[in-house]
Amino acid sequence: MNRYPRDMHGYGQTPPNANWPGGAHVAVQFVLNYEEGGENCVLHGDAASEAFLVDVLGAAPWPGQRHANVESMYEYGARAGFWRLHRLFTEANLPVTIYGVATALMRAPAQLAAMQEAGWEIASHGLKWVQHKDMPPEEERAQIAEAIRLHTIATGARPLGWYTGRSSLNTVELVAEAGGFAYISDTYDDDLPYWKVIAGTPQLIIPYTLSANDMRFVTAPGFDNGEEYFTFLKDSFDCLYAEGQAGSPKMMSLGLHCRLVGQPGRYQGLKKFVDYIKGFDKVWIPTRLEIAQHWAKEHPYMAPEMVPSQMEKAAFVERFGSIFEHSHWIADRAWEGEMGPANDTAIGLHFALRTQFRLATPEERLAVLRAHPDLAGKLAAAKRLTADSTAEQASAGLDALTDAEREKFTALNTAYVEKFGFPFIIAVRDHTKASILENFETRLANSAGEEFATACAQVERIALLRLKAVLP
């Protein structure tokens, strides 16, 4: 099976209504990443110093050496930045989700106590704040288990949320394999939570953000000052709030770091945003765990009746081989081609089948045209049409013609086939009996090339309508 694993479709143009509590137009969620003391450091047994998300211009890891400036910047986050942010959120009485690196939490007893006294959710941010992209799965699996163990020791309870951040391609699957998580956030692919089936088990995914993340203060292109930061957050909120007012509520995530937005000049932009959203009603400010609990209740996982891209070939061809009339080879070729989640809807699967039809030779496409029955012809009278064709012709009343109407259709069918060499094809569900006859007479005046193209387009339209009857 040539299957494309990435999901480029998601909810498409009709996302579910989040139905946030109180009819909120938007859910605004604050995440504070606590990484200080969990970063790369020779003292932590790492091979080099940290160089990621710091205010050192052009920072690079120093193999085998400590970097005093970088270490002190992380220390600022723990010593000063955390407390500034803690005051902001506790005084505003706003809930926060902590993404806590397990080894950092073990080195932060006062900060951890303050988090728990404030009633904040503490999710796991992995064992250490290090890069995982080249980490073997066995090692990452072991680190996930150790992160859960240390997190439980530090906080008194196992984490129910997870975000690695500097993740590998295996991270989401390995965390789901570990089990017990209400949500995983190592994705950036939506404005709403969604379910992902991993190894046969549904796992809730709550996407995170890097665009509304204070890391852009130290990455390019980024925020130069707190006012730019506030403007971006305000614009993001205003857009999502308006969408919610229009009936499509979404989620806004903010990613914060003690050593970054905890700096005074940057902090002012965050505070200004907190003050700004207080002026709105219909705003829900939850933890990520509360979002997960809400979504599981309002939008529990429901297994689809069929997932075309994951069907075995025989079942796929049997089910969709008749979408293009009596032309199972189209479904056969589509199954052999690249398919993925984007092909599991009516539009998506139609695209895959239609592509094979368009790639076929003129002779093969002509055979598809010739596989279609005459409208209200002998096959219909003998009740030998396919189930789809029978239903389609009945939808336009072609199964209940008067004698005069039947004679007219017969004459038109004969003239059409004599001129073009294939039956007259039209998506009858788009028409009435009168408009079908009108098209019949009009198209008889086409050239052979024009009518071949028109007939092929109608075949594709019929296939789409058939798929819409059985797929989302």
C-alpha positions in Angstrom: 0.0 0.0 0.0 1.4 3.4 -1.1 0.0 5.4 1.8 0.8 9.0 2.6 0.8 9.3 6.4 0.3 13.0 6.8 -3.3 14.3 7.3 -3.7 17.4 5.1 -7.5 17.4 5.5 -8.4 17.5 9.1 -11.9 18.9 9.7 -12.0 20.5 6.3 -14.3 23.4 5.7 -16.9 22.1 8.3 -15.1 21.9 11.7 -17.3 20.7 14.6 -18.8 23.3 16.9 -16.6 23.2 20.0 -19.5 24.1 22.2 -17.2 25.7 24.8 -18.8 26.2 28.3 -21.0 29.2 28.5 -21.3 29.5 24.7 -17.8 31.0 24.6 -16.6 32.3 21.3 -13.0 31.3 21.9 -11.0 29.3 24.5 -7.8 31.1 25.4 -5.2 28.8 27.0 -2.0 29.9 28.7 1.0 27.5 28.8 4.1 28.3 30.9 7.0 26.1 29.9 9.2 25.3 32.9 12.5 24.1 31.5 15.1 25.8 33.8 17.3 23.2 35.2 16.3 20.6 32.6 18.3 22.1 29.6 21.5 20.8 28.1 24.3 21.2 30.6 27.5 19.4 31.3 26.4 19.4 35.0 23.4 17.3 33.9 25.5 14.7 32.1 25.0 16.2 28.7 27.7 16.4 26.0 27.5 20.2 25.5 26.0 23.4 26.8 22.5 24.7 25.8 22.1 27.0 22.9 18.3 27.0 22.2 15.9 29.9 23.1 18.4 32.2 24.8 19.4 35.9 24.4 22.9 35.0 23.3 23.3 36.2 19.7 24.4 33.2 17.5 24.5 30.8 20.4 26.0 27.4 19.7 26.5 24.3 21.9 30.0 24.2 23.5 31.0 20.5 23.5 32.3 19.5 26.9 32.0 23.0 28.4 29.6 24.9 30.5 28.3 28.2 29.1 28.1 30.7 32.0 26.0 33.2 30.1 23.4 30.7 28.9 23.2 29.0 32.3 22.6 32.4 34.0 19.8 33.2 31.5 18.0 30.0 32.4 18.6 30.8 36.0 16.9 34.2 35.5 13.8 32.3 34.3 13.7 30.3 37.6 14.8 33.1 39.9 12.9 36.1 38.5 10.8 35.4 35.4 8.7 32.7 37.0 7.7 34.8 39.9 6.8 37.8 37.7 4.5 35.5 35.7 3.2 33.8 38.8 2.1 37.2 40.2 0.4 38.1 36.9 -1.7 35.0 36.6 -2.6 34.5 40.3 -3.6 38.2 40.7 -5.7 37.9 37.5 -7.1 34.6 38.8 -6.3 32.9 35.5 -5.6 29.2 35.2 -2.3 28.1 33.7 -1.0 24.8 32.3 2.6 24.2 33.1 4.7 22.1 30.7 7.1 20.9 33.3 10.4 19.2 32.3 10.7 16.4 34.9 14.4 17.1 35.8 13.6 20.9 36.0 10.7 20.3 38.4 13.0 18.2 40.6 15.3 21.2 40.9 12.5 23.7 41.7 10.8 23.0 45.0 9.6 26.5 45.7 8.3 27.1 42.1 6.6 23.7 42.1 4.9 24.5 45.4 3.7 27.8 44.0 2.3 26.1 40.9 0.4 23.6 43.0 -0.9 26.2 45.5 -2.3 28.2 42.5 -4.1 25.0 41.3 -2.3 25.0 38.0 -2.3 21.9 35.8 1.2 20.4 35.6 1.7 18.5 32.3 4.8 16.7 31.3 7.4 18.4 29.1 9.6 15.3 28.9 12.5 14.1 31.0 15.0 16.8 29.8 14.8 19.9 27.6 16.9 18.3 24.8 16.6 17.5 21.1 15.0 14.1 20.3 15.0 14.0 16.5 18.0 11.6 16.4 17.1 9.7 19.5 16.6 5.9 19.0 13.0 4.9 19.8 14.2 2.6 22.6 16.0 5.5 24.3 13.1 7.9 23.8 10.6 5.3 25.2 12.8 4.9 28.3 13.0 8.6 28.8 9.2 9.0 28.5 8.8 6.3 31.3 11.4 8.0 33.4 9.8 11.4 32.9 6.5 10.0 34.1 8.2 8.4 37.1 10.0 11.6 38.2 7.0 13.8 37.5 4.9 11.6 39.8 7.6 11.8 42.5 7.8 15.6 42.2 4.1 16.5 42.0 2.5 13.5 43.7 0.5 12.5 40.7 1.3 11.2 37.2 0.9 13.7 34.3 -2.2 13.6 32.2 -0.9 15.9 29.5 2.3 15.7 27.4 4.4 17.9 25.2 8.0 17.1 24.3 8.6 20.1 22.1 11.9 19.2 20.6 10.4 16.0 19.4 11.1 13.1 17.0 8.9 11.6 14.4 8.2 8.8 17.0 7.2 11.0 19.9 3.4 11.1 19.6 3.2 7.3 19.0 5.6 6.5 21.8 3.7 8.7 24.3 0.4 7.2 23.2 2.0 3.8 23.7 2.9 4.7 27.2 -0.8 5.3 27.8 -2.7 7.2 30.5 -2.6 10.6 28.8 -5.8 12.7 28.4 -4.0 14.6 25.6 -0.8 14.9 23.7 0.2 18.3 22.3 3.2 17.6 20.0 1.4 19.0 16.9 0.7 22.5 15.5 -1.8 21.5 12.9 -5.2 22.8 14.0 -7.2 25.3 16.0 -9.2 22.6 17.6 -8.5 19.3 19.4 -9.0 16.1 17.4 -8.8 12.3 17.8 -6.0 10.3 16.3 -6.0 6.5 16.2 -2.6 5.2 17.2 -2.0 1.4 17.2 -5.8 0.9 17.2 -6.5 3.2 20.1 -8.0 6.7 19.9 -5.8 9.4 21.4 -6.9 13.0 21.9 -4.5 15.6 20.4 -4.6 19.2 21.5 -2.5 21.2 19.1 0.0 23.7 20.5 1.5 26.9 18.9 4.8 28.3 17.9 3.3 31.4 16.2 1.8 32.8 19.4 4.8 31.7 21.4 7.3 34.0 23.1 10.2 32.0 21.6 9.8 34.5 18.7 11.5 37.1 20.9 14.8 35.2 20.3 14.2 33.7 16.8 13.9 35.3 13.5 11.5 36.6 12.3 10.3 37.5 15.7 9.0 40.1 18.1 11.3 43.0 18.9 9.4 44.3 21.8 6.4 43.8 24.0 4.2 46.0 21.8 4.7 43.9 18.7 4.0 40.8 20.8 0.8 42.3 22.2 -0.3 43.3 18.7 0.2 39.8 17.4 -1.7 38.3 20.3 -4.5 40.8 20.0 -4.9 40.2 16.2 -5.0 36.4 16.8 -7.6 36.8 19.5 -9.7 39.2 17.5 -9.7 36.8 14.5 -10.7 33.8 16.5 -13.3 35.7 18.6 -15.0 36.9 15.3 -15.0 33.3 14.0 -16.6 32.2 17.2 -19.2 34.9 17.0 -20.0 33.6 13.5 -20.6 30.1 14.8 -17.2 28.4 14.6 -15.5 28.7 18.0 -11.8 27.8 18.1 -8.9 27.6 20.6 -6.1 30.0 21.1 -2.9 28.7 22.7 -0.1 31.0 24.1 3.3 29.4 24.8 5.3 31.2 27.5 8.8 30.8 28.9 10.0 32.1 32.3 13.3 33.4 30.9 11.8 35.0 27.8 8.5 36.7 28.4 9.5 36.9 32.1 11.8 39.7 31.1 10.2 43.1 32.1 10.0 44.7 28.6 8.4 41.6 27.1 6.2 41.0 30.1 4.4 44.2 29.5 3.1 43.0 26.2 1.7 39.8 27.8 0.1 41.8 30.7 -1.5 44.2 28.2 -3.0 41.2 26.4 -4.3 39.7 29.7 -5.9 43.1 30.4 -7.3 43.3 26.9 -9.2 40.0 26.9 -10.7 40.8 30.3 -12.9 43.3 28.4 -14.7 40.6 26.5 -17.5 38.2 27.6 -17.9 34.8 26.0 -14.2 34.0 26.6 -13.3 30.7 28.3 -9.9 30.5 29.9 -9.2 26.8 30.8 -6.2 24.6 31.4 -5.4 22.2 28.6 -6.6 19.3 30.8 -10.0 21.1 31.1 -10.1 21.4 27.3 -9.4 17.7 27.0 -12.1 16.8 29.5 -14.6 19.0 27.7 -13.7 17.6 24.2 -14.0 14.0 25.4 -17.4 14.8 26.8 -18.8 16.9 23.9 -17.0 15.2 21.0 -16.1 11.6 22.1 -14.3 9.5 19.6 -16.6 7.9 17.0 -15.1 5.4 14.7 -15.8 6.1 11.0 -17.9 3.5 9.2 -15.2 3.1 6.6 -11.7 4.5 6.0 -11.0 4.0 2.3 -7.3 4.6 2.4 -6.9 1.8 5.0 -9.0 -0.8 3.4 -7.5 -4.0 1.9 -7.5 -4.0 -1.9 -10.2 -6.6 -2.5 -12.6 -4.8 -0.1 -11.8 -1.4 -1.6 -12.3 -2.5 -5.2 -15.5 -4.3 -4.3 -16.9 -1.3 -2.5 -15.8 1.5 -4.9 -15.3 -0.4 -8.2 -18.8 0.6 -9.4 -18.4 4.3 -8.7 -17.3 4.6 -12.3 -19.8 2.4 -14.1 -18.6 -1.2 -14.6 -15.0 0.0 -14.5 -13.4 -1.7 -11.5 -9.9 -1.1 -12.9 -10.2 2.6 -11.9 -10.6 1.6 -8.2 -7.8 -0.9 -8.6 -5.4 1.7 -9.9 -6.4 4.2 -7.2 -5.7 1.8 -4.4 -2.3 1.1 -5.9 -1.5 4.9 -6.0 -0.7 7.3 -3.2 -3.6 7.6 -0.8 -3.9 9.0 2.7 -6.3 10.7 5.1 -7.1 13.4 2.6 -8.7 10.7 0.4 -11.1 9.4 3.1 -13.9 11.8 2.3 -16.2 11.9 -0.8 -14.2 14.7 -2.3 -10.9 13.1 -1.5 -11.7 9.7 -2.8 -13.3 11.2 -5.8 -10.0 13.0 -6.5 -8.1 9.7 -6.3 -10.5 7.8 -8.6 -10.9 10.8 -11.0 -7.1 11.1 -11.3 -6.9 7.5 -12.6 -9.7 8.1 -15.0 -8.0 11.2 -16.4 -4.6 9.3 -16.6 -6.2 6.5 -18.6 -5.8 6.3 -22.4 -8.6 7.7 -24.6 -9.5 4.1 -25.5 -9.9 3.2 -21.8 -12.0 6.3 -21.1 -14.2 5.5 -24.1 -14.8 2.0 -22.7 -16.0 3.7 -19.5 -18.4 5.8 -21.5 -19.7 2.7 -23.3 -20.2 0.9 -20.0 -23.0 3.3 -19.1 -26.6 2.4 -20.0 -28.9 4.4 -22.3 -31.2 6.7 -20.4 -34.6 5.0 -20.1 -33.4 2.4 -22.5 -33.8 -1.3 -22.9 -31.7 -2.2 -19.8 -33.9 0.0 -17.6 -37.0 -1.6 -19.0 -35.6 -5.0 -18.3 -34.6 -3.9 -14.8 -30.9 -4.8 -15.6 -29.3 -1.5 -14.5 -26.9 -1.3 -11.6 -28.4 -0.3 -8.3 -26.8 3.2 -8.6 -28.1 3.7 -12.1 -31.6 2.5 -11.2 -31.8 5.0 -8.3 -30.3 7.8 -10.4 -32.7 7.4 -13.3 -35.6 7.1 -10.9 -34.6 10.4 -9.2 -35.5 12.2 -12.4 -38.6 10.2 -13.1 -37.1 8.3 -16.0 -38.6 5.0 -14.6 -42.1 6.4 -15.1 -42.2 7.7 -18.7 -45.3 8.0 -20.8 -45.3 6.2 -24.1 -44.6 9.4 -26.0 -41.7 10.3 -23.7 -40.3 6.8 -24.0 -40.4 7.1 -27.8 -38.6 10.4 -27.7 -35.9 9.1 -25.5 -35.5 6.1 -27.7 -35.1 8.3 -30.8 -32.6 10.6 -29.1 -30.6 7.6 -27.7 -30.4 6.1 -31.2 -29.3 9.3 -32.9 -26.7 10.1 -30.2 -25.1 6.6 -30.2 -25.0 6.7 -34.1 -23.2 10.0 -34.0 -20.8 9.6 -31.1 -20.4 5.8 -30.5 -21.3 5.8 -26.8 -24.5 6.4 -24.8 -25.7 9.8 -23.7 -24.4 10.4 -20.2 -25.6 13.0 -17.8 -25.7 13.4 -14.0 -29.4 13.0 -13.7 -29.5 13.9 -10.0 -28.7 17.4 -11.1 -31.6 17.6 -13.5 -35.3 17.2 -14.2 -36.8 15.2 -17.0 -37.3 18.4 -19.0 -33.7 19.7 -18.5 -32.3 16.2 -19.4 -34.2 16.3 -22.7 -33.1 19.9 -23.3 -29.4 18.8 -22.8 -29.9 15.8 -25.0 -31.0 17.9 -27.9 -28.3 20.6 -27.3 -25.4 18.2 -27.0 -26.4 16.3 -30.2 -25.0 19.4 -32.0 -21.6 19.0 -30.4 -18.5 17.8 -32.3 -17.1 14.4 -31.4 -14.3 16.0 -29.4 -16.5 18.3 -27.6 -19.0 15.6 -26.7 -16.3 13.2 -25.5 -15.0 15.8 -23.1 -18.5 16.7 -21.9 -19.4 13.0 -21.4 -16.2 12.4 -19.4 -17.0 15.4 -17.2 -20.5 14.0 -16.6 -19.0 10.6 -15.7 -16.8 12.3 -13.1 -19.8 14.2 -11.7 -21.9 11.0 -11.4 -19.0 9.4 -9.5 -18.8 12.3 -7.0 -22.5 12.2 -6.4 -22.3 8.5 -5.7 -19.5 8.9 -3.3 -21.3 11.7 -1.4 -24.0 9.2 -0.7 -21.7 7.0 1.2 -18.8 9.1 2.6 -18.5 12.3 4.6 
